[in-house]
Amino acid sequence: MNKKSSPREFQPEKTSSRESQPAVTTELIDHSTQSWGDIKGEILELEDECFGGQAFPESKLESIFNNPESIIVLLKREGKIIGFSSALPDRDVEGAVYIYTTEIHPDEQGKGLVTSIVSLLENEARKRGYKFLTRNAAIGNGYAGKIQKNYEGRILETYENDSEYGPQRYFKIAL
């Protein structure tokens, strides 16, 4: 898969319902104590819920999750994975980490949870010495526009590209 032209990004839709639910937690995967097998079922289920026919194949997810260079943040509610984000070193941009996907279960969308996932991912990237964050975001669902707004002032480069998932906007963002 050509990462510059094919990644998908999932954007939660805003809802007016703010039900009282148990708190969410974010957790950085520790490759020395957690394995793909520990979370495989929940991740594959979440991937299917979020993307259905456009879901990454299990082998792609497994390679990302098993890569010791990856940064993976899990979002949990009551111990169940309800979202995650994954990133790997960007081999095309020196000093950058590339976010492959950010997903939140459809029932959990619209609650501002993307920020908590990406904040932890960014903090870990800085600890590892990265200077930049790169990613693609879908234009059609408004995600690219939200990234543009949320990262205003930190965006160093942007361009649009077509992919099998529809029009995308690439971002290079200062950490």
C-alpha positions in Angstrom: 0.0 0.0 0.0 1.4 3.4 -0.9 1.0 5.3 2.3 1.0 8.7 0.7 -2.1 7.9 -1.5 -4.1 5.3 0.3 -4.4 5.7 4.1 -7.8 6.2 5.6 -8.6 8.4 8.5 -11.7 8.1 10.5 -13.5 11.2 11.8 -16.0 11.0 14.5 -19.3 12.8 13.8 -20.7 15.2 16.3 -23.7 14.1 18.2 -25.9 16.0 20.6 -26.2 13.2 23.1 -23.8 13.4 26.0 -24.7 10.3 28.0 -23.0 9.7 31.3 -20.6 6.9 30.8 -17.6 5.5 32.6 -14.4 7.4 31.9 -12.1 6.5 29.0 -8.4 5.8 29.4 -5.6 5.9 26.9 -2.8 3.3 27.0 0.4 3.2 25.1 1.2 -0.3 23.8 4.4 -1.7 25.4 5.8 -4.1 22.9 7.8 -5.9 25.6 4.7 -6.9 27.5 1.8 -6.8 25.0 1.4 -8.8 21.8 -0.8 -8.7 18.8 -2.5 -11.8 20.0 -3.6 -10.1 23.2 -5.7 -7.5 21.3 -6.2 -8.9 17.9 -9.8 -9.8 18.2 -10.9 -6.4 19.5 -8.8 -4.5 16.9 -10.2 -6.5 14.0 -13.7 -6.0 15.3 -13.1 -2.3 15.6 -11.6 -2.1 12.2 -14.6 -3.8 10.7 -17.0 -1.5 12.6 -15.2 1.6 11.4 -14.3 0.7 7.8 -16.1 -2.5 6.8 -15.1 -3.3 3.2 -12.3 -0.8 3.3 -10.7 -2.2 6.5 -7.0 -2.9 6.5 -6.2 -6.6 6.1 -5.3 -8.5 9.2 -1.8 -9.0 8.0 -1.2 -5.2 7.6 -2.5 -4.5 11.1 -0.5 -7.4 12.6 2.7 -6.0 10.9 2.0 -2.5 12.4 1.2 -3.8 15.8 4.2 -6.2 15.9 6.7 -3.5 14.7 8.7 -2.4 17.8 9.2 1.0 16.1 5.4 1.6 16.0 3.6 3.9 18.4 0.2 2.6 19.2 -2.3 4.2 21.5 -5.4 2.3 22.7 -8.5 4.0 23.9 -10.5 2.0 26.4 -13.8 2.2 28.3 -14.2 -0.3 31.1 -11.3 -2.3 29.8 -12.7 -2.7 26.3 -10.9 -1.2 23.3 -13.1 1.5 21.7 -10.4 3.2 19.6 -6.8 3.3 18.6 -4.2 5.1 16.6 -1.1 3.7 15.0 2.0 5.3 13.7 5.4 4.2 12.3 8.5 6.1 11.3 7.9 7.9 8.0 10.6 6.5 5.7 10.0 9.4 3.3 10.4 12.3 5.7 13.4 12.4 8.0 12.5 12.9 11.6 8.8 12.2 11.1 6.3 9.6 12.4 3.4 8.8 10.0 0.0 8.1 11.5 -1.6 5.2 9.6 -5.0 5.3 11.1 -7.0 6.8 14.0 -10.3 4.9 14.7 -13.1 5.3 17.2 -16.0 2.9 17.5 -19.1 4.4 15.9 -21.0 4.3 19.2 -18.2 6.4 20.8 -17.9 9.1 18.1 -18.6 12.7 18.7 -17.3 12.8 22.2 -13.9 14.5 21.6 -12.0 11.3 22.1 -9.6 11.7 19.1 -7.7 14.4 21.0 -6.8 12.1 23.9 -5.5 9.4 21.6 -3.4 11.8 19.4 -2.1 13.7 22.4 -0.6 10.6 23.9 0.8 9.6 20.5 2.4 13.0 19.9 4.0 13.0 23.4 5.5 9.6 22.8 6.7 10.7 19.3 8.5 13.7 21.0 10.1 11.4 23.6 11.4 9.2 20.8 13.0 12.3 19.1 10.6 12.8 16.3 10.2 16.4 15.1 7.3 16.0 12.7 4.0 14.2 12.4 2.7 13.2 8.9 -0.7 11.8 8.0 -3.4 11.7 5.4 -6.9 12.6 6.2 -10.2 12.2 4.2 -11.5 15.3 2.7 -15.1 14.2 2.0 -16.1 13.5 5.6 -14.5 16.8 6.9 -11.6 15.2 8.8 -9.0 17.0 6.7 -10.7 20.4 7.5 -10.7 19.6 11.2 -7.0 18.7 11.2 -6.3 21.9 9.3 -8.2 23.9 11.9 -6.8 22.0 15.0 -3.2 22.1 13.8 -3.2 25.7 12.4 0.1 27.3 13.0 1.9 23.9 13.2 1.2 22.7 9.6 4.4 22.8 7.5 3.2 21.2 4.3 -0.1 20.0 2.8 -1.3 18.7 -0.5 -4.3 16.8 -1.8 -4.1 13.3 -3.3 -6.5 10.7 -4.6 -6.6 7.2 -3.1 -8.7 4.1 -3.2 -10.5 5.6 -0.1 -11.3 8.8 -1.8 -9.7 12.3 -1.9 -7.1 12.8 0.9 -5.1 15.7 2.2 -1.5 15.0 3.3 -0.2 16.9 6.3 3.3 17.5 7.7 2.9 18.9 11.2 5.6 20.2 13.6 5.6 18.4 16.9 
